[in-house]
Amino acid sequence: MPEPGHDQAARRAPQSRLRASHADREQVIDTLKDAFVQDRLTKDEFDARVSHALASRTHADLAALTADLPAGPPVAPPPRKASRPRPENTAVKNGVRVIAATTFLTGAVWAGAWQGQTDSQVWSALVLTFTLVWVGIVIFAGAVMLESRRHEHPGGQLPPAPRSGWSPS
């Protein structure tokens, strides 16, 4: 049991002789991490100091590990230039949806005509009509999508095609 006045003596003891807590060790390790990220410590120095921090018993032991490092929070890197978000091109999205829907509908008419047992002129006219309408929609929607893309880029130019390892030559 501690003697009376012992707690006052502990308060008067220098901070460096006090025992370090787990939180104190973690704080020093965070400081070491920041120094490592800022290239102030090599990987070997960082590993050695972290090992010493985990084994440290007093605040003096911990202070020795960061004595040669600048005090305070790490210097923030200069802010990067924020890229402007590209506005959505609704004309392209809607064009893709229209082409997909009409392709599905035309395919269903073709499948119905192919599965049908009769060689009716009604089915033939329906297939021909749906096919011609589908071709017209694809051409029109494709033209709208290309025009929309052309307006997105300066000078009315389309963006360059993505390069791949394959060339047609």
RASUL-V13237 format. One record per backbone hydrogen bond with DSSP energy under -1.0 kcal/mol. NH is the residue of the N-H (numbers start at 1). CO is the residue of the C=O. If there is no record, write none. Layout:
# RASUL-V13237
((NH/CO) (NH/CO))
This chain:
# RASUL-V13237
((6/3) (9/5) (10/6) (11/7) (12/8) (17/14) (18/15) (20/57) (25/21) (26/22) (27/23) (28/24) (29/25) (30/26) (31/27) (32/28) (33/29) (34/30) (35/31) (36/32) (37/33) (38/34) (39/36) (40/35) (46/42) (47/43) (48/44) (49/45) (50/46) (51/47) (52/48) (53/49) (54/50) (55/51) (59/18) (60/16) (62/58) (63/59) (64/60) (69/66) (90/88) (93/89) (94/90) (95/91) (96/92) (97/93) (98/94) (99/95) (100/96) (101/97) (102/98) (103/99) (104/100) (105/101) (106/102) (107/103) (108/104) (109/105) (110/106) (111/107) (112/108) (113/109) (114/110) (115/111) (116/112) (124/120) (125/121) (126/122) (127/123) (128/124) (129/125) (130/126) (131/127) (132/128) (133/129) (134/130) (135/131) (136/132) (137/133) (138/134) (139/135) (140/136) (141/137) (142/138) (143/139) (144/140) (145/141) (146/142) (147/143) (148/144) (149/145) (150/146) (151/147) (156/153) (157/154))
